[in-house]
Amino acid sequence: MNRYFELSEKVYDITERYPQVLDLLISKGFDNLRNETMRKTLGKAISLDQALKMRKIDIALFEAEAAEILDGGELSLSDGLVKAELHSDTAQMSIEGVLPCPVKLQLLEKIEKLIEDEKIDINMDLQSASLGLDPIIEKVRKSRSADDLADIYISAGFNLFFDKDLIGKYMEQGVFADQSGWEHINPDFENASIDLRDPLKRYSIIGVVPAVMVVNTAVLGDRPMPSRWEDLLAPEFRNSISLPVRDLDMFNALMLGWYKLFGFDGIRKLGENLLEGMHPAQMVKGAKSAQGTQPAVSIAPWFFAQMAKESGPLKTVWPEEGAIVSPIFLITKASVRERIKPVVDFLYSKDVAETIYVDGKFPSTNPALDNRLTSDQKFVWIGWDVIHHEDVGKLLRDAEAAFFNQSNRTILKIGARR
């Protein structure tokens, strides 16, 4: 049960009241609902529970995920099917992190089943990415030794794992090690242009959140259609670009990717061309900024970009240089390798890879999975040389300063810091 809708209601009626549920349905494979005519005709003929049964989608999970989204992203923990937190005085291992919102419930369900089937005694604290990493960062900051840390961390983003005041200092002490057992990863991420395998075998990346361009052709006007990230540096895009500045994980990934491509000068130019920071869900709906204007180009996660209606003015562009990636990291303590092996092996499994993959929205590094990407869908990532030889925490702070000082929008600078 939820306080927003009945499962027996027609799909049209629910999505008319709650567009967020429409986005969720599309993310689950109901691509025909992108078409407004189909939503009005098919949606009026079928109830939500009937639609979910046809797709063999777990109704309880979908209802819980929809309710969480409609609650504004606030996590409501229950004693039902899925638990995000488990605490035990006798726990033999621990896992902490944040999960991409679109796959959180599905992944938690699988983790809970593993725990029950294998009778694993574990402390677990896995939250939605929308809630951020702040609680985990605070715990790591207060840690006095590796004993105060979780045995397993899973999360997108760079802030926690590379800052030398956080997990970064423990990495240099050899506390964590890659336990994937993979000599090679998915060829989409091991080729001439990119290699996500850590040469020092400390970090492991199990998937990525790619960022692409969403171009509003109705606002673009006479300006040429951008096909490269470099195009967004042009003066004609001044006050015309939106970024997810409040999504710190994605924003940090964009800053590092931009730094790799164009250096600090490019970051400053991007700041000059910023119109406003927007949530990706606003971007793909063509929402207006606080100034009452729409951005010509939005930089958004691939997952959200695919929600744009095909018949509308919003067109998705996978930049020629490549989509900028925010990696989903999995790091594991070396000293407890055997104790955590059942959970670690599970997290590296094809089953989990397929759960995170979500029809290509979060491409996987698992070598057994086909990401179904085309040869021109490349990726941009900061690279291991920078990660292992530079202070990534300082680099991010410098990049943020260059960006916001140039954009001269203090309100955005405050909003970017969760």
C-alpha positions as CSV (number, residue, x, y, z in Angstrom):
1,M,0.0,0.0,0.0
2,N,1.0,3.6,-0.6
3,R,-0.6,6.9,-0.1
4,Y,-0.5,8.1,-3.7
5,F,-2.3,5.6,-5.9
6,E,-4.0,2.3,-6.1
7,L,-2.4,-0.5,-8.2
8,S,-5.8,-1.1,-9.8
9,E,-5.9,2.5,-11.2
10,K,-5.3,3.0,-14.9
11,V,-1.8,3.7,-16.0
12,Y,-3.0,7.0,-17.7
13,D,-4.7,8.3,-14.5
14,I,-1.6,7.6,-12.3
15,T,0.9,9.1,-14.8
16,E,-1.3,12.1,-15.4
17,R,-1.1,12.9,-11.7
18,Y,2.5,11.8,-11.1
19,P,4.8,12.2,-14.1
20,Q,7.6,10.7,-12.0
21,V,5.8,7.4,-12.2
22,L,5.8,7.7,-16.0
23,D,9.6,8.2,-15.9
24,L,9.9,5.1,-13.7
25,L,7.7,3.0,-16.0
26,I,9.8,4.0,-19.0
27,S,13.0,3.1,-17.1
28,K,11.5,-0.4,-16.6
29,G,11.0,-0.9,-20.3
30,F,7.6,0.7,-21.1
31,D,9.2,2.7,-24.0
32,N,5.8,2.9,-25.8
33,L,4.6,5.3,-23.0
34,R,7.0,7.9,-24.4
35,N,4.4,8.3,-27.1
36,E,1.7,10.6,-25.7
37,T,-1.0,9.0,-27.9
38,M,0.0,5.5,-26.7
39,R,-0.1,6.7,-23.1
40,K,-3.6,8.1,-23.5
41,T,-5.0,5.1,-25.4
42,L,-3.2,2.1,-23.9
43,G,-2.8,3.8,-20.5
44,K,-6.6,4.2,-20.3
45,A,-7.2,0.6,-21.1
46,I,-4.9,-1.1,-18.6
47,S,-4.3,-0.9,-14.9
48,L,-0.9,-0.5,-13.3
49,D,-0.9,-3.9,-11.8
50,Q,-1.9,-5.5,-15.1
51,A,0.9,-3.6,-16.9
52,L,3.5,-4.7,-14.4
53,K,2.4,-8.4,-14.5
54,M,2.7,-8.3,-18.3
55,R,6.3,-7.3,-18.0
56,K,6.9,-9.7,-15.1
57,I,7.9,-6.8,-12.9
58,D,7.7,-7.3,-9.1
59,I,4.7,-5.3,-8.2
60,A,5.7,-4.8,-4.5
61,L,9.2,-3.5,-5.5
62,F,7.8,-1.2,-8.1
63,E,5.2,0.3,-5.7
64,A,7.9,0.8,-3.1
65,E,10.2,2.5,-5.5
66,A,7.5,4.8,-6.9
67,A,6.4,5.8,-3.4
68,E,10.0,6.6,-2.5
69,I,10.4,8.8,-5.5
70,L,7.1,10.5,-4.8
71,D,8.2,11.0,-1.2
72,G,10.9,13.3,-2.6
73,G,13.7,10.8,-2.5
74,E,13.5,10.4,1.3
75,L,14.4,6.8,2.2
76,S,11.6,5.1,4.2
77,L,13.1,2.0,5.8
78,S,10.7,-0.8,6.6
79,D,10.7,-4.4,7.8
80,G,9.2,-5.6,4.6
81,L,10.8,-7.0,1.4
82,V,13.9,-4.9,1.3
83,K,16.0,-3.4,4.1
84,A,18.7,-0.8,3.5
85,E,20.1,-1.1,7.0
86,L,21.1,-4.2,9.0
87,H,22.9,-4.1,12.4
88,S,24.1,-7.1,14.3
89,D,26.3,-7.2,17.4
90,T,27.8,-10.5,16.2
91,A,28.3,-9.4,12.5
92,Q,31.3,-11.0,10.8
93,M,31.5,-8.3,8.0
94,S,30.1,-4.9,7.0
95,I,29.2,-3.1,3.8
96,E,28.4,0.6,3.3
97,G,27.7,2.8,0.3
98,V,25.1,4.4,-1.9
99,L,23.3,2.8,-4.9
100,P,21.9,4.4,-8.1
101,C,18.2,5.2,-7.3
102,P,16.8,3.4,-10.4
103,V,18.4,0.0,-9.3
104,K,18.5,0.4,-5.5
105,L,15.5,-1.7,-4.7
106,Q,16.2,-4.5,-7.2
107,L,19.8,-4.8,-5.9
108,L,18.8,-4.6,-2.3
109,E,16.3,-7.4,-2.9
110,K,19.1,-9.6,-4.3
111,I,21.5,-8.8,-1.4
112,E,18.8,-9.6,1.1
113,K,18.1,-12.9,-0.5
114,L,21.9,-13.7,-0.5
115,I,22.0,-12.9,3.2
116,E,19.1,-15.1,4.0
117,D,20.1,-18.0,1.8
118,E,23.7,-18.0,3.0
119,K,22.8,-17.0,6.6
120,I,25.4,-14.2,6.5
121,D,25.8,-12.2,9.7
122,I,26.5,-8.7,8.4
123,N,26.2,-5.0,9.2
124,M,24.8,-3.2,6.2
125,D,24.1,0.5,5.4
126,L,23.2,1.0,1.8
127,Q,21.3,4.2,0.9
128,S,19.9,5.8,-2.2
129,A,22.3,8.0,-4.2
130,S,19.8,10.8,-3.8
131,L,20.7,10.9,-0.1
132,G,24.4,11.4,-0.7
133,L,27.5,10.2,0.9
134,D,27.7,12.7,3.7
135,P,27.0,10.2,6.6
136,I,29.6,7.8,5.3
137,I,32.2,10.5,4.6
138,E,31.8,11.7,8.2
139,K,32.4,8.2,9.6
140,V,35.5,7.8,7.5
141,R,36.7,11.2,8.5
142,K,36.4,10.3,12.1
143,S,38.1,6.9,11.7
144,R,41.4,6.4,13.6
145,S,42.4,3.2,11.9
146,A,41.3,0.7,9.2
147,D,39.5,-1.2,11.9
148,D,36.9,1.6,12.0
149,L,36.1,1.2,8.3
150,A,33.6,-1.1,6.6
151,D,34.9,-4.2,4.9
152,I,33.2,-3.3,1.6
153,Y,32.2,0.0,0.1
154,I,30.1,0.5,-3.0
155,S,29.3,3.8,-4.6
156,A,29.6,6.1,-7.6
157,G,31.7,9.2,-7.4
158,F,35.2,10.3,-6.5
159,N,35.0,12.3,-3.3
160,L,35.0,9.5,-0.8
161,F,37.5,7.1,-2.4
162,F,40.3,9.4,-3.6
163,D,40.5,12.3,-1.2
164,K,43.7,11.7,0.8
165,D,41.8,12.8,4.0
166,L,39.3,10.0,3.5
167,I,39.6,6.5,1.9
168,G,42.6,7.7,-0.1
169,K,45.0,7.6,2.8
170,Y,44.0,4.0,3.6
171,M,44.5,3.0,-0.1
172,E,48.2,4.1,0.2
173,Q,48.5,1.9,3.3
174,G,47.4,-1.2,1.2
175,V,44.2,-1.6,3.3
176,F,42.0,-2.3,0.2
177,A,42.6,-4.6,-2.8
178,D,40.7,-5.6,-6.0
179,Q,39.2,-9.0,-5.4
180,S,37.3,-9.4,-8.7
181,G,39.6,-12.1,-10.0
182,W,39.3,-10.6,-13.5
183,E,42.4,-10.4,-15.7
184,H,40.3,-8.6,-18.3
185,I,37.1,-6.6,-18.1
186,N,34.4,-5.8,-20.6
187,P,36.0,-4.7,-23.8
188,D,33.9,-1.5,-23.8
189,F,36.1,-0.5,-20.9
190,E,39.4,-2.1,-21.8
191,N,40.5,-0.9,-25.2
192,A,42.8,1.6,-26.9
193,S,40.9,4.6,-25.6
194,I,40.1,3.6,-22.0
195,D,41.1,1.0,-19.4
196,L,39.2,1.0,-16.1
197,R,41.4,-1.7,-14.6
198,D,43.5,-0.3,-11.8
199,P,47.2,-1.0,-12.5
200,L,47.8,-1.0,-8.7
201,K,44.9,-3.4,-8.2
202,R,43.5,-1.4,-5.3
203,Y,40.2,-0.2,-6.8
204,S,37.6,-2.0,-8.8
205,I,34.9,-0.5,-11.0
206,I,31.8,-2.6,-11.6
207,G,29.9,-0.1,-13.9
208,V,29.6,3.5,-14.9
209,V,27.0,6.3,-15.0
210,P,27.6,8.0,-18.4
211,A,26.9,11.7,-18.9
212,V,25.7,12.9,-22.3
213,M,24.2,16.0,-23.9
214,V,20.4,16.6,-24.2
215,V,19.9,19.4,-26.8
216,N,16.6,21.4,-26.9
217,T,16.3,22.0,-30.6
218,A,13.4,24.4,-30.0
219,V,15.8,26.7,-28.0
220,L,18.9,26.0,-30.0
221,G,17.8,28.3,-32.8
222,D,20.4,29.1,-35.5
223,R,23.3,27.7,-33.5
224,P,24.8,24.5,-35.0
225,M,23.8,21.2,-33.4
226,P,26.6,20.3,-30.9
227,S,28.3,17.0,-31.5
228,R,31.4,17.3,-29.3
229,W,31.9,18.5,-25.7
230,E,34.3,21.1,-27.2
231,D,31.3,22.7,-29.0
232,L,29.9,23.8,-25.6
233,L,32.9,26.0,-25.0
234,A,31.9,28.4,-27.8
235,P,30.7,31.9,-26.9
236,E,27.3,31.3,-28.6
237,F,26.4,29.0,-25.8
238,R,26.8,31.7,-23.1
239,N,24.1,31.3,-20.4
240,S,22.7,28.3,-22.3
241,I,23.9,25.2,-20.5
242,S,22.5,23.3,-17.5
243,L,24.4,20.9,-15.3
244,P,23.4,18.7,-12.4
245,V,25.4,20.7,-9.9
246,R,23.6,19.4,-6.9
247,D,24.3,15.8,-7.8
248,L,27.8,16.0,-6.3
249,D,28.9,12.6,-7.7
250,M,28.0,13.4,-11.2
251,F,29.2,17.0,-10.9
252,N,32.6,15.9,-9.7
253,A,32.9,13.4,-12.6
254,L,32.0,16.1,-15.0
255,M,34.7,18.4,-13.6
256,L,37.3,15.7,-13.8
257,G,36.3,14.7,-17.3
258,W,36.3,18.4,-18.4
259,Y,39.7,18.8,-16.8
260,K,41.1,15.9,-18.7
261,L,39.7,17.2,-22.0
262,F,40.2,21.0,-21.7
263,G,42.1,21.8,-18.4
264,F,41.1,24.5,-16.0
265,D,40.6,27.0,-18.9
266,G,37.9,24.7,-20.3
267,I,36.3,24.5,-16.9
268,R,36.2,28.3,-16.6
269,K,34.6,28.5,-20.1
270,L,32.0,26.0,-19.1
271,G,31.2,28.1,-16.0
272,E,30.8,31.1,-18.3
273,N,28.2,29.3,-20.3
274,L,26.2,28.0,-17.4
275,L,22.6,29.0,-17.3
276,E,21.6,27.2,-14.1
277,G,22.0,23.9,-12.3
278,M,19.0,21.5,-12.7
279,H,18.1,18.1,-11.6
280,P,18.3,15.7,-14.6
281,A,14.6,14.9,-14.3
282,Q,13.9,18.6,-15.0
283,M,16.3,18.6,-17.9
284,V,14.6,15.9,-19.8
285,K,11.2,17.6,-19.3
286,G,12.5,20.8,-20.9
287,A,11.9,22.7,-17.6
288,K,12.6,26.4,-17.4
289,S,15.3,27.8,-15.2
290,A,14.7,30.2,-12.3
291,Q,15.3,33.0,-14.8
292,G,12.3,31.8,-16.9
293,T,14.4,30.5,-19.8
294,Q,15.2,27.0,-21.0
295,P,18.7,25.7,-21.5
296,A,19.7,24.9,-25.1
297,V,21.9,22.1,-23.9
298,S,21.7,20.0,-20.7
299,I,24.4,17.7,-19.5
300,A,22.6,14.7,-18.0
301,P,23.1,11.0,-17.0
302,W,22.4,8.6,-19.9
303,F,19.7,7.1,-17.8
304,F,17.7,10.3,-17.6
305,A,18.5,11.3,-21.2
306,Q,16.7,8.2,-22.5
307,M,13.5,9.4,-20.8
308,A,13.1,12.3,-23.2
309,K,10.1,11.9,-25.6
310,E,11.3,10.8,-29.0
311,S,8.7,13.1,-30.7
312,G,9.7,16.2,-28.8
313,P,12.4,18.8,-29.2
314,L,14.9,17.2,-26.9
315,K,17.5,15.2,-28.7
316,T,20.2,13.1,-27.0
317,V,23.8,13.5,-28.3
318,W,26.5,11.0,-27.3
319,P,29.6,13.3,-27.7
320,E,32.2,12.3,-30.2
321,E,34.9,12.5,-27.5
322,G,32.9,10.1,-25.4
323,A,30.4,10.2,-22.6
324,I,32.0,11.4,-19.3
325,V,31.7,8.6,-16.8
326,S,31.1,8.6,-13.1
327,P,32.4,5.1,-12.1
328,I,30.5,2.8,-9.7
329,F,33.4,1.7,-7.4
330,L,33.6,-1.5,-5.3
331,I,36.4,-1.6,-2.8
332,T,37.2,-4.4,-0.4
333,K,39.5,-4.9,2.5
334,A,42.4,-7.2,1.7
335,S,42.8,-8.5,5.3
336,V,39.4,-10.1,5.4
337,R,39.4,-11.6,1.9
338,E,38.1,-15.0,2.8
339,R,35.5,-13.8,5.3
340,I,33.8,-11.5,2.8
341,K,34.3,-13.7,-0.2
342,P,30.6,-14.8,-0.5
343,V,29.4,-11.2,-0.7
344,V,32.2,-10.0,-2.9
345,D,31.8,-12.8,-5.4
346,F,28.1,-12.0,-5.5
347,L,28.7,-8.3,-6.2
348,Y,31.0,-9.2,-9.0
349,S,28.5,-11.7,-10.5
350,K,26.8,-11.5,-13.8
351,D,23.5,-11.4,-11.9
352,V,24.4,-8.2,-10.2
353,A,25.9,-6.8,-13.4
354,E,22.6,-7.4,-15.2
355,T,20.7,-5.7,-12.4
356,I,22.8,-2.6,-12.5
357,Y,22.9,-2.6,-16.3
358,V,19.2,-1.7,-16.7
359,D,19.0,-2.0,-20.4
360,G,22.2,-0.1,-21.1
361,K,21.6,2.8,-18.8
362,F,24.5,1.9,-16.5
363,P,27.0,0.0,-18.7
364,S,28.9,-2.8,-16.8
365,T,32.6,-3.7,-16.7
366,N,31.6,-7.4,-16.2
367,P,33.3,-9.3,-19.0
368,A,30.4,-11.7,-19.3
369,L,27.8,-8.9,-20.1
370,D,27.1,-7.5,-23.5
371,N,26.4,-3.7,-23.1
372,R,25.1,-3.5,-26.6
373,L,27.0,-0.3,-27.3
374,T,27.9,0.8,-30.8
375,S,31.6,1.4,-31.8
376,D,31.2,5.2,-31.6
377,Q,29.8,5.2,-28.1
378,K,33.1,5.9,-26.4
379,F,33.9,7.1,-22.9
380,V,35.9,9.9,-21.2
381,W,37.5,9.2,-17.8
382,I,40.1,11.0,-15.8
383,G,42.6,8.1,-15.8
384,W,44.7,6.1,-13.3
385,D,47.8,8.3,-13.7
386,V,45.9,11.3,-12.2
387,I,44.2,9.2,-9.5
388,H,47.4,7.6,-8.3
389,H,49.8,10.5,-8.7
390,E,47.8,13.6,-8.0
391,D,45.6,14.8,-5.0
392,V,42.2,14.2,-6.5
393,G,40.5,15.9,-3.5
394,K,42.5,19.1,-4.1
395,L,41.9,18.8,-7.9
396,L,38.2,18.7,-7.4
397,R,38.2,21.7,-5.0
398,D,40.3,23.7,-7.5
399,A,38.0,22.7,-10.4
400,E,34.9,23.6,-8.4
401,A,36.4,27.0,-7.6
402,A,37.3,27.7,-11.2
403,F,33.8,26.7,-12.4
404,F,31.8,28.7,-9.9
405,N,34.0,31.7,-9.7
406,Q,33.6,32.1,-13.5
407,S,29.8,31.4,-13.4
408,N,29.5,34.1,-10.7
409,R,26.4,32.4,-9.3
410,T,26.8,32.1,-5.5
411,I,23.5,30.3,-5.0
412,L,24.7,27.5,-7.2
413,K,27.9,27.2,-5.2
414,I,25.9,26.8,-2.0
415,G,23.5,24.3,-3.6
416,A,26.4,22.1,-5.0
417,R,27.7,21.4,-1.5
418,R,25.3,18.7,-0.1
